[in-house]
Amino acid sequence: MVLITFTWRYGGSQVFLYGSFNGWTDQLLMNLVEGSAAVFQRIIDLPPGYHQESDSTPSALLREDTQSKLVSGFARSMHLEASSSRGLQLEPVMQLSANEIDVSRRRLFMLLSSSRADGLIPNSGKVFALDSEVAVKQAFHIMYEQGLAVMPLWDERNAKISGMLTASDFILILLKLHGSHSMLSNDELERHTVSAWKYEKFQLHAEVSGPMIPPNRRVLLQAGPDDSLKDVALLLLHNKISAVPLLHSPEDESCVQLLHTACLAGISKHICRHFRHSLEYLPLLQQPVGNLPLGTWAREVGGRASSRDLLTLYSRDPLSSALKLLIEGQISSIPILDDNGALINVYSRSDVTSLARSNVYARFRLDQMIMAQVLEVLDEASCDRCRTCTRFDSLYKIMELLSDPITRRIVVIDPNTRHVKGIITLRDVFNLLLS
């Protein structure tokens, strides 16, 4: 048996609960939560299996939102699933109707459409930009020291933000130098400024990645403080980028101001903060991630299919394999496993800047440094990026974890063996929410 809390947040003088667990006959009175005038709850001890429930408020007028029809309660299916991970652990699994999913997406879409991008700007903090004439070596040392995976580039001559420098740039440079079969020297990274590297990058990107991956755009993608969060999220998704500069252009046409670097983590945090105390308003966020069409999964997990293979590496594999997978596989991170297939850590594009620590990149060949050595170089902040969950954890919990800017993916594991079952990224979540 498992205790399940049923909650109704939409007011009424009396609220009753009906369900398949009591034959749809007995009306169970839900109790008003102490200190609230609108929230009712009832806790029921239910056995494993499939159940349906419906909230009924005969003396209340219920309204979903300004664009919805009046309703008198809604029914849902509940599957209580037993797991042997910790004795008998029962997991509630809500089976949503297509209408409930559409309602959740519509409400999210309305929230993001009515919220402005300037809401992502913190009350206090620093905004970083790199001079585009800085040497590549110095630029990546700065990125490592500041713990940043992406930085806007400042064009002093034209007094504007001209582009973005990312961890992917560093990966491409290392792969280019690795192709010369020589040790990576400091001199080679000091020969080019960032602007010169960006100019040469287009052809190099095609050489390293192949014709299937188009070269990066020459036009700067940006957002303004008055843009909606919906538009910012779609800009990031459609262009497959991790962040955009938030720029303000004064009416007197003076120097453009860099306000913030907007990313999906900030938008996820905005959603979680807005719905934290009213999750019943968005049933989609209560769904276990294992029930949803998002993420990349191992083939043996529930027979589900993924659009791409789940790529992993072992701690004994060389760093060169990881860098090539990140670029050629168009992925942001790779789970690193021990010899038993258990998760050790995750290596991501943003972790590449840690190779600037004590000039590690200049002391090892990429095909001679194994991932176990690479992981030792990571600082504590990088290690904290490895967050895990099970497939029974809710989408809301995943979004809360992903709201941390240093956490860009969650690894789904078997809690007993720590074998990797899947991986969920911020992009996966927003593709689901805004599809």
FIKOLMAR-119809 format. One record per residue (C-alpha): residue in three letters; x, y, z. Coordinates in steps of 0.25 Angstrom, whole numbers, plus 5000, padded with zeros to 4 digits. Example, Ala and Ser with C-alpha at 12.3 -4.5 7.8 and 13.67 -1.06 7.14 Angstrom:
BEGIN
@resn: ALA east: 5049 north: 4982 up: 5031
@resn: SER east: 5055 north: 4996 up: 5029
END
This chain:
BEGIN
@resn: MET east: 5000 north: 5000 up: 5000
@resn: VAL east: 5004 north: 5014 up: 4998
@resn: LEU east: 4999 north: 5028 up: 5003
@resn: ILE east: 4995 north: 5037 up: 4992
@resn: THR east: 4991 north: 5052 up: 4994
@resn: PHE east: 4980 north: 5057 up: 4986
@resn: THR east: 4980 north: 5072 up: 4985
@resn: TRP east: 4969 north: 5082 up: 4979
@resn: ARG east: 4974 north: 5096 up: 4978
@resn: TYR east: 4962 north: 5103 up: 4971
@resn: GLY east: 4953 north: 5107 up: 4983
@resn: GLY east: 4938 north: 5103 up: 4986
@resn: SER east: 4930 north: 5101 up: 4998
@resn: GLN east: 4931 north: 5086 up: 4998
@resn: VAL east: 4940 north: 5077 up: 4990
@resn: PHE east: 4938 north: 5062 up: 4989
@resn: LEU east: 4947 north: 5051 up: 4983
@resn: TYR east: 4942 north: 5039 up: 4975
@resn: GLY east: 4950 north: 5028 up: 4969
@resn: SER east: 4951 north: 5014 up: 4964
@resn: PHE east: 4958 north: 5010 up: 4977
@resn: ASN east: 4944 north: 5012 up: 4984
@resn: GLY east: 4935 north: 5007 up: 4972
@resn: TRP east: 4931 north: 5022 up: 4968
@resn: THR east: 4920 north: 5021 up: 4979
@resn: ASP east: 4926 north: 5026 up: 4992
@resn: GLN east: 4928 north: 5041 up: 4992
@resn: LEU east: 4941 north: 5045 up: 5000
@resn: LEU east: 4940 north: 5058 up: 5006
@resn: MET east: 4953 north: 5066 up: 5004
@resn: ASN east: 4958 north: 5075 up: 5015
@resn: LEU east: 4961 north: 5090 up: 5014
@resn: VAL east: 4976 north: 5092 up: 5017
@resn: GLU east: 4979 north: 5100 up: 5029
@resn: GLY east: 4982 north: 5114 up: 5026
@resn: SER east: 4976 north: 5113 up: 5012
@resn: ALA east: 4962 north: 5118 up: 5006
@resn: ALA east: 4963 north: 5110 up: 4993
@resn: VAL east: 4972 north: 5097 up: 4995
@resn: PHE east: 4966 north: 5084 up: 4999
@resn: GLN east: 4973 north: 5071 up: 5001
@resn: ARG east: 4971 north: 5056 up: 5005
@resn: ILE east: 4981 north: 5045 up: 5007
@resn: ILE east: 4977 north: 5031 up: 5003
@resn: ASP east: 4985 north: 5018 up: 5005
@resn: LEU east: 4984 north: 5011 up: 4991
@resn: PRO east: 4989 north: 4997 up: 4986
@resn: PRO east: 4998 north: 4996 up: 4974
@resn: GLY east: 4991 north: 4996 up: 4961
@resn: TYR east: 4983 north: 5005 up: 4952
@resn: HIS east: 4973 north: 5015 up: 4958
@resn: GLN east: 4964 north: 5026 up: 4953
@resn: GLU east: 4960 north: 5038 up: 4961
@resn: SER east: 4951 north: 5050 up: 4959
@resn: ASP east: 4949 north: 5063 up: 4967
@resn: SER east: 4935 north: 5068 up: 4969
@resn: THR east: 4931 north: 5082 up: 4974
@resn: PRO east: 4916 north: 5083 up: 4973
@resn: SER east: 4915 north: 5097 up: 4979
@resn: ALA east: 4927 north: 5103 up: 4973
@resn: LEU east: 4929 north: 5110 up: 4960
@resn: LEU east: 4943 north: 5105 up: 4954
@resn: ARG east: 4951 north: 5112 up: 4943
@resn: GLU east: 4964 north: 5107 up: 4936
@resn: ASP east: 4968 north: 5120 up: 4930
@resn: THR east: 4963 north: 5132 up: 4922
@resn: GLN east: 4963 north: 5124 up: 4910
@resn: SER east: 4957 north: 5111 up: 4915
@resn: LYS east: 4943 north: 5106 up: 4917
@resn: LEU east: 4937 north: 5104 up: 4931
@resn: VAL east: 4939 north: 5090 up: 4936
@resn: SER east: 4933 north: 5082 up: 4948
@resn: GLY east: 4945 north: 5074 up: 4951
@resn: PHE east: 4954 north: 5065 up: 4943
@resn: ALA east: 4958 north: 5050 up: 4943
@resn: ARG east: 4971 north: 5044 up: 4942
@resn: SER east: 4978 north: 5030 up: 4942
@resn: MET east: 4988 north: 5027 up: 4953
@resn: HIS east: 4997 north: 5015 up: 4952
@resn: LEU east: 5004 north: 5011 up: 4965
@resn: GLU east: 5016 north: 5003 up: 4961
@resn: ALA east: 5025 north: 4995 up: 4970
@resn: SER east: 5040 north: 4995 up: 4970
@resn: SER east: 5050 north: 4986 up: 4976
@resn: SER east: 5061 north: 4996 up: 4977
@resn: ARG east: 5058 north: 4998 up: 4992
@resn: GLY east: 5050 north: 4987 up: 4997
@resn: LEU east: 5036 north: 4990 up: 4993
@resn: GLN east: 5036 north: 5005 up: 4987
@resn: LEU east: 5023 north: 5009 up: 4981
@resn: GLU east: 5023 north: 5020 up: 4970
@resn: PRO east: 5011 north: 5028 up: 4966
@resn: VAL east: 5010 north: 5029 up: 4951
@resn: MET east: 5000 north: 5038 up: 4945
@resn: GLN east: 4994 north: 5035 up: 4932
@resn: LEU east: 4990 north: 5048 up: 4925
@resn: SER east: 4980 north: 5050 up: 4914
@resn: ALA east: 4983 north: 5057 up: 4902
@resn: ASN east: 4975 north: 5069 up: 4906
@resn: GLU east: 4982 north: 5070 up: 4920
@resn: ILE east: 4995 north: 5070 up: 4912
@resn: ASP east: 4990 north: 5081 up: 4903
@resn: VAL east: 4985 north: 5089 up: 4914
@resn: SER east: 4998 north: 5089 up: 4921
@resn: ARG east: 5006 north: 5093 up: 4909
@resn: ARG east: 4996 north: 5104 up: 4906
@resn: ARG east: 4998 north: 5110 up: 4920
@resn: LEU east: 5013 north: 5109 up: 4919
@resn: PHE east: 5012 north: 5116 up: 4905
@resn: MET east: 5003 north: 5127 up: 4911
@resn: LEU east: 5013 north: 5129 up: 4923
@resn: LEU east: 5025 north: 5130 up: 4914
@resn: SER east: 5018 north: 5139 up: 4904
@resn: SER east: 5014 north: 5149 up: 4915
@resn: SER east: 5028 north: 5149 up: 4922
@resn: ARG east: 5039 north: 5158 up: 4917
@resn: ALA east: 5054 north: 5154 up: 4915
@resn: ASP east: 5058 north: 5165 up: 4925
@resn: GLY east: 5052 north: 5156 up: 4936
@resn: LEU east: 5064 north: 5147 up: 4934
@resn: ILE east: 5074 north: 5158 up: 4939
@resn: PRO east: 5078 north: 5155 up: 4953
@resn: ASN east: 5077 north: 5166 up: 4963
@resn: SER east: 5092 north: 5167 up: 4965
@resn: GLY east: 5103 north: 5160 up: 4957
@resn: LYS east: 5114 north: 5162 up: 4947
@resn: VAL east: 5113 north: 5162 up: 4932
@resn: PHE east: 5126 north: 5157 up: 4924
@resn: ALA east: 5130 north: 5160 up: 4910
@resn: LEU east: 5143 north: 5157 up: 4903
@resn: ASP east: 5151 north: 5166 up: 4894
@resn: SER east: 5151 north: 5160 up: 4880
@resn: GLU east: 5166 north: 5163 up: 4878
@resn: VAL east: 5170 north: 5155 up: 4891
@resn: ALA east: 5179 north: 5143 up: 4888
@resn: VAL east: 5171 north: 5130 up: 4888
@resn: LYS east: 5180 north: 5124 up: 4899
@resn: GLN east: 5177 north: 5136 up: 4908
@resn: ALA east: 5162 north: 5135 up: 4904
@resn: PHE east: 5161 north: 5121 up: 4909
@resn: HIS east: 5168 north: 5123 up: 4922
@resn: ILE east: 5159 north: 5134 up: 4925
@resn: MET east: 5147 north: 5125 up: 4922
@resn: TYR east: 5152 north: 5114 up: 4931
@resn: GLU east: 5155 north: 5124 up: 4942
@resn: GLN east: 5141 north: 5130 up: 4942
@resn: GLY east: 5135 north: 5117 up: 4940
@resn: LEU east: 5128 north: 5120 up: 4927
@resn: ALA east: 5125 north: 5112 up: 4915
@resn: VAL east: 5121 north: 5123 up: 4906
@resn: MET east: 5125 north: 5138 up: 4906
@resn: PRO east: 5120 north: 5149 up: 4897
@resn: LEU east: 5131 north: 5156 up: 4888
@resn: TRP east: 5133 north: 5171 up: 4888
@resn: ASP east: 5137 north: 5178 up: 4875
@resn: GLU east: 5144 north: 5190 up: 4880
@resn: ARG east: 5146 north: 5196 up: 4866
@resn: ASN east: 5131 north: 5196 up: 4863
@resn: ALA east: 5127 north: 5197 up: 4877
@resn: LYS east: 5117 north: 5185 up: 4877
@resn: ILE east: 5116 north: 5171 up: 4882
@resn: SER east: 5120 north: 5163 up: 4870
@resn: GLY east: 5119 north: 5148 up: 4873
@resn: MET east: 5120 north: 5138 up: 4884
@resn: LEU east: 5132 north: 5129 up: 4888
@resn: THR east: 5128 north: 5115 up: 4893
@resn: ALA east: 5134 north: 5103 up: 4898
@resn: SER east: 5132 north: 5097 up: 4884
@resn: ASP east: 5142 north: 5106 up: 4879
@resn: PHE east: 5153 north: 5101 up: 4888
@resn: ILE east: 5149 north: 5087 up: 4884
@resn: LEU east: 5151 north: 5090 up: 4870
@resn: ILE east: 5164 north: 5097 up: 4872
@resn: LEU east: 5169 north: 5085 up: 4880
@resn: LEU east: 5165 north: 5075 up: 4869
@resn: LYS east: 5172 north: 5084 up: 4859
@resn: LEU east: 5185 north: 5084 up: 4867
@resn: HIS east: 5183 north: 5069 up: 4870
@resn: GLY east: 5183 north: 5066 up: 4855
@resn: SER east: 5197 north: 5071 up: 4853
@resn: HIS east: 5202 north: 5059 up: 4862
@resn: SER east: 5210 north: 5069 up: 4871
@resn: MET east: 5209 north: 5073 up: 4885
@resn: LEU east: 5200 north: 5085 up: 4887
@resn: SER east: 5209 north: 5097 up: 4890
@resn: ASN east: 5205 north: 5110 up: 4896
@resn: ASP east: 5211 north: 5117 up: 4884
@resn: GLU east: 5201 north: 5111 up: 4875
@resn: LEU east: 5189 north: 5116 up: 4883
@resn: GLU east: 5196 north: 5130 up: 4883
@resn: ARG east: 5197 north: 5131 up: 4868
@resn: HIS east: 5182 north: 5135 up: 4866
@resn: THR east: 5173 north: 5145 up: 4872
@resn: VAL east: 5159 north: 5141 up: 4875
@resn: SER east: 5154 north: 5149 up: 4863
@resn: ALA east: 5164 north: 5142 up: 4854
@resn: TRP east: 5160 north: 5129 up: 4859
@resn: LYS east: 5145 north: 5132 up: 4857
@resn: TYR east: 5149 north: 5136 up: 4842
@resn: GLU east: 5156 north: 5122 up: 4840
@resn: LYS east: 5146 north: 5114 up: 4847
@resn: PHE east: 5135 north: 5112 up: 4836
@resn: GLN east: 5144 north: 5104 up: 4827
@resn: LEU east: 5150 north: 5096 up: 4839
@resn: HIS east: 5137 north: 5093 up: 4845
@resn: ALA east: 5133 north: 5086 up: 4832
@resn: GLU east: 5146 north: 5079 up: 4831
@resn: VAL east: 5145 north: 5073 up: 4845
@resn: SER east: 5130 north: 5071 up: 4846
@resn: GLY east: 5127 north: 5067 up: 4832
@resn: PRO east: 5116 north: 5072 up: 4822
@resn: MET east: 5104 north: 5067 up: 4831
@resn: ILE east: 5107 north: 5079 up: 4841
@resn: PRO east: 5106 north: 5093 up: 4835
@resn: PRO east: 5116 north: 5104 up: 4839
@resn: ASN east: 5113 north: 5114 up: 4849
@resn: ARG east: 5105 north: 5126 up: 4845
@resn: ARG east: 5112 north: 5139 up: 4842
@resn: VAL east: 5100 north: 5147 up: 4847
@resn: LEU east: 5100 north: 5150 up: 4862
@resn: LEU east: 5087 north: 5144 up: 4868
@resn: GLN east: 5083 north: 5153 up: 4880
@resn: ALA east: 5070 north: 5156 up: 4888
@resn: GLY east: 5065 north: 5169 up: 4894
@resn: PRO east: 5060 north: 5172 up: 4908
@resn: ASP east: 5046 north: 5174 up: 4903
@resn: ASP east: 5045 north: 5160 up: 4896
@resn: SER east: 5037 north: 5150 up: 4901
@resn: LEU east: 5043 north: 5137 up: 4908
@resn: LYS east: 5035 north: 5129 up: 4898
@resn: ASP east: 5043 north: 5136 up: 4887
@resn: VAL east: 5056 north: 5135 up: 4894
@resn: ALA east: 5054 north: 5120 up: 4896
@resn: LEU east: 5050 north: 5117 up: 4882
@resn: LEU east: 5062 north: 5125 up: 4877
@resn: LEU east: 5071 north: 5116 up: 4885
@resn: LEU east: 5064 north: 5103 up: 4881
@resn: HIS east: 5062 north: 5106 up: 4866
@resn: ASN east: 5077 north: 5110 up: 4864
@resn: LYS east: 5082 north: 5099 up: 4873
@resn: ILE east: 5090 north: 5109 up: 4882
@resn: SER east: 5092 north: 5109 up: 4897
@resn: ALA east: 5092 north: 5124 up: 4900
@resn: VAL east: 5089 north: 5138 up: 4893
@resn: PRO east: 5093 north: 5152 up: 4898
@resn: LEU east: 5082 north: 5161 up: 4903
@resn: LEU east: 5085 north: 5174 up: 4897
@resn: HIS east: 5079 north: 5188 up: 4899
@resn: SER east: 5080 north: 5198 up: 4888
@resn: PRO east: 5078 north: 5212 up: 4894
@resn: GLU east: 5069 north: 5222 up: 4887
@resn: ASP east: 5080 north: 5232 up: 4884
@resn: GLU east: 5087 north: 5221 up: 4877
@resn: SER east: 5099 north: 5221 up: 4886
@resn: CYS east: 5107 north: 5209 up: 4890
@resn: VAL east: 5099 north: 5196 up: 4891
@resn: GLN east: 5098 north: 5191 up: 4905
@resn: LEU east: 5101 north: 5176 up: 4909
@resn: LEU east: 5090 north: 5173 up: 4920
@resn: HIS east: 5091 north: 5158 up: 4921
@resn: THR east: 5094 north: 5145 up: 4914
@resn: ALA east: 5081 north: 5138 up: 4913
@resn: CYS east: 5080 north: 5122 up: 4913
@resn: LEU east: 5069 north: 5112 up: 4915
@resn: ALA east: 5073 north: 5109 up: 4930
@resn: GLY east: 5068 north: 5123 up: 4933
@resn: ILE east: 5055 north: 5121 up: 4926
@resn: SER east: 5053 north: 5107 up: 4933
@resn: LYS east: 5056 north: 5114 up: 4947
@resn: HIS east: 5045 north: 5124 up: 4943
@resn: ILE east: 5035 north: 5113 up: 4940
@resn: CYS east: 5038 north: 5106 up: 4953
@resn: ARG east: 5037 north: 5118 up: 4962
@resn: HIS east: 5024 north: 5122 up: 4956
@resn: PHE east: 5017 north: 5108 up: 4957
@resn: ARG east: 5024 north: 5103 up: 4970
@resn: HIS east: 5012 north: 5104 up: 4979
@resn: SER east: 5001 north: 5100 up: 4968
@resn: LEU east: 5007 north: 5088 up: 4961
@resn: GLU east: 4992 north: 5083 up: 4959
@resn: TYR east: 4991 north: 5094 up: 4949
@resn: LEU east: 5001 north: 5087 up: 4940
@resn: PRO east: 4999 north: 5072 up: 4941
@resn: LEU east: 5009 north: 5070 up: 4931
@resn: LEU east: 5020 north: 5074 up: 4940
@resn: GLN east: 5016 north: 5063 up: 4950
@resn: GLN east: 5018 north: 5052 up: 4940
@resn: PRO east: 5030 north: 5043 up: 4942
@resn: VAL east: 5041 north: 5045 up: 4932
@resn: GLY east: 5041 north: 5031 up: 4928
@resn: ASN east: 5027 north: 5033 up: 4923
@resn: LEU east: 5030 north: 5044 up: 4914
@resn: PRO east: 5035 north: 5045 up: 4900
@resn: LEU east: 5048 north: 5053 up: 4903
@resn: GLY east: 5063 north: 5050 up: 4905
@resn: THR east: 5072 north: 5039 up: 4899
@resn: TRP east: 5070 north: 5025 up: 4905
@resn: ALA east: 5077 north: 5012 up: 4905
@resn: ARG east: 5071 north: 5002 up: 4895
@resn: GLU east: 5067 north: 4992 up: 4906
@resn: VAL east: 5059 north: 5003 up: 4914
@resn: GLY east: 5045 north: 4999 up: 4913
@resn: GLY east: 5046 north: 4996 up: 4898
@resn: ARG east: 5045 north: 5011 up: 4896
@resn: ALA east: 5052 north: 5017 up: 4883
@resn: SER east: 5061 north: 5029 up: 4883
@resn: SER east: 5064 north: 5038 up: 4871
@resn: ARG east: 5079 north: 5036 up: 4874
@resn: ASP east: 5088 north: 5026 up: 4881
@resn: LEU east: 5092 north: 5028 up: 4895
@resn: LEU east: 5107 north: 5030 up: 4894
@resn: THR east: 5116 north: 5027 up: 4906
@resn: LEU east: 5131 north: 5025 up: 4908
@resn: TYR east: 5139 north: 5017 up: 4918
@resn: SER east: 5149 north: 5023 up: 4928
@resn: ARG east: 5160 north: 5017 up: 4920
@resn: ASP east: 5156 north: 5023 up: 4906
@resn: PRO east: 5165 north: 5034 up: 4901
@resn: LEU east: 5161 north: 5049 up: 4902
@resn: SER east: 5162 north: 5050 up: 4887
@resn: SER east: 5150 north: 5040 up: 4886
@resn: ALA east: 5142 north: 5049 up: 4895
@resn: LEU east: 5145 north: 5062 up: 4887
@resn: LYS east: 5141 north: 5056 up: 4874
@resn: LEU east: 5128 north: 5050 up: 4880
@resn: LEU east: 5124 north: 5063 up: 4885
@resn: ILE east: 5126 north: 5070 up: 4872
@resn: GLU east: 5122 north: 5059 up: 4862
@resn: GLY east: 5111 north: 5054 up: 4870
@resn: GLN east: 5105 north: 5068 up: 4872
@resn: ILE east: 5103 north: 5065 up: 4887
@resn: SER east: 5106 north: 5073 up: 4899
@resn: SER east: 5111 north: 5063 up: 4909
@resn: ILE east: 5116 north: 5048 up: 4910
@resn: PRO east: 5114 north: 5039 up: 4922
@resn: ILE east: 5127 north: 5033 up: 4926
@resn: LEU east: 5126 north: 5019 up: 4932
@resn: ASP east: 5135 north: 5009 up: 4940
@resn: ASP east: 5139 north: 4995 up: 4935
@resn: ASN east: 5126 north: 4990 up: 4941
@resn: GLY east: 5117 north: 5000 up: 4933
@resn: ALA east: 5114 north: 5008 up: 4945
@resn: LEU east: 5113 north: 5024 up: 4944
@resn: ILE east: 5126 north: 5031 up: 4949
@resn: ASN east: 5123 north: 5045 up: 4944
@resn: VAL east: 5119 north: 5053 up: 4932
@resn: TYR east: 5129 north: 5060 up: 4922
@resn: SER east: 5122 north: 5072 up: 4915
@resn: ARG east: 5127 north: 5082 up: 4905
@resn: SER east: 5127 north: 5093 up: 4916
@resn: ASP east: 5137 north: 5084 up: 4924
@resn: VAL east: 5147 north: 5085 up: 4912
@resn: THR east: 5152 north: 5099 up: 4918
@resn: SER east: 5158 north: 5092 up: 4930
@resn: LEU east: 5169 north: 5087 up: 4921
@resn: ALA east: 5174 north: 5101 up: 4922
@resn: ARG east: 5177 north: 5098 up: 4937
@resn: SER east: 5192 north: 5098 up: 4938
@resn: ASN east: 5193 north: 5097 up: 4923
@resn: VAL east: 5189 north: 5082 up: 4923
@resn: TYR east: 5186 north: 5083 up: 4908
@resn: ALA east: 5201 north: 5086 up: 4906
@resn: ARG east: 5206 north: 5074 up: 4914
@resn: PHE east: 5198 north: 5063 up: 4908
@resn: ARG east: 5194 north: 5057 up: 4894
@resn: LEU east: 5179 north: 5056 up: 4893
@resn: ASP east: 5180 north: 5041 up: 4889
@resn: GLN east: 5190 north: 5038 up: 4901
@resn: MET east: 5182 north: 5045 up: 4912
@resn: ILE east: 5170 north: 5036 up: 4917
@resn: MET east: 5157 north: 5040 up: 4922
@resn: ALA east: 5161 north: 5036 up: 4937
@resn: GLN east: 5172 north: 5046 up: 4936
@resn: VAL east: 5163 north: 5057 up: 4930
@resn: LEU east: 5153 north: 5055 up: 4941
@resn: GLU east: 5164 north: 5057 up: 4951
@resn: VAL east: 5166 north: 5071 up: 4945
@resn: LEU east: 5152 north: 5076 up: 4947
@resn: ASP east: 5150 north: 5085 up: 4958
@resn: GLU east: 5138 north: 5084 up: 4968
@resn: ALA east: 5129 north: 5092 up: 4960
@resn: SER east: 5130 north: 5083 up: 4948
@resn: CYS east: 5128 north: 5071 up: 4957
@resn: ASP east: 5115 north: 5076 up: 4962
@resn: ARG east: 5110 north: 5076 up: 4948
@resn: CYS east: 5107 north: 5061 up: 4949
@resn: ARG east: 5093 north: 5061 up: 4954
@resn: THR east: 5085 north: 5048 up: 4953
@resn: CYS east: 5071 north: 5043 up: 4954
@resn: THR east: 5062 north: 5031 up: 4952
@resn: ARG east: 5052 north: 5029 up: 4942
@resn: PHE east: 5041 north: 5031 up: 4952
@resn: ASP east: 5045 north: 5045 up: 4956
@resn: SER east: 5036 north: 5056 up: 4951
@resn: LEU east: 5038 north: 5065 up: 4940
@resn: TYR east: 5037 north: 5077 up: 4950
@resn: LYS east: 5048 north: 5071 up: 4958
@resn: ILE east: 5057 north: 5070 up: 4946
@resn: MET east: 5054 north: 5084 up: 4942
@resn: GLU east: 5057 north: 5089 up: 4956
@resn: LEU east: 5071 north: 5082 up: 4955
@resn: LEU east: 5073 north: 5088 up: 4941
@resn: SER east: 5070 north: 5102 up: 4946
@resn: ASP east: 5084 north: 5102 up: 4952
@resn: PRO east: 5093 north: 5108 up: 4940
@resn: ILE east: 5104 north: 5099 up: 4943
@resn: THR east: 5095 north: 5087 up: 4941
@resn: ARG east: 5091 north: 5085 up: 4926
@resn: ARG east: 5087 north: 5070 up: 4926
@resn: ILE east: 5082 north: 5060 up: 4936
@resn: VAL east: 5087 north: 5045 up: 4935
@resn: VAL east: 5076 north: 5035 up: 4937
@resn: ILE east: 5082 north: 5023 up: 4945
@resn: ASP east: 5078 north: 5010 up: 4951
@resn: PRO east: 5079 north: 5013 up: 4966
@resn: ASN east: 5084 north: 4999 up: 4969
@resn: THR east: 5095 north: 4998 up: 4959
@resn: ARG east: 5097 north: 5012 up: 4954
@resn: HIS east: 5096 north: 5007 up: 4940
@resn: VAL east: 5092 north: 5018 up: 4930
@resn: LYS east: 5078 north: 5017 up: 4925
@resn: GLY east: 5076 north: 5031 up: 4918
@resn: ILE east: 5080 north: 5045 up: 4918
@resn: ILE east: 5071 north: 5057 up: 4918
@resn: THR east: 5076 north: 5071 up: 4914
@resn: LEU east: 5070 north: 5085 up: 4915
@resn: ARG east: 5067 north: 5085 up: 4900
@resn: ASP east: 5060 north: 5072 up: 4902
@resn: VAL east: 5051 north: 5078 up: 4912
@resn: PHE east: 5047 north: 5090 up: 4904
@resn: ASN east: 5045 north: 5083 up: 4891
@resn: LEU east: 5035 north: 5075 up: 4899
@resn: LEU east: 5028 north: 5087 up: 4905
@resn: LEU east: 5028 north: 5096 up: 4893
@resn: SER east: 5025 north: 5086 up: 4882
END
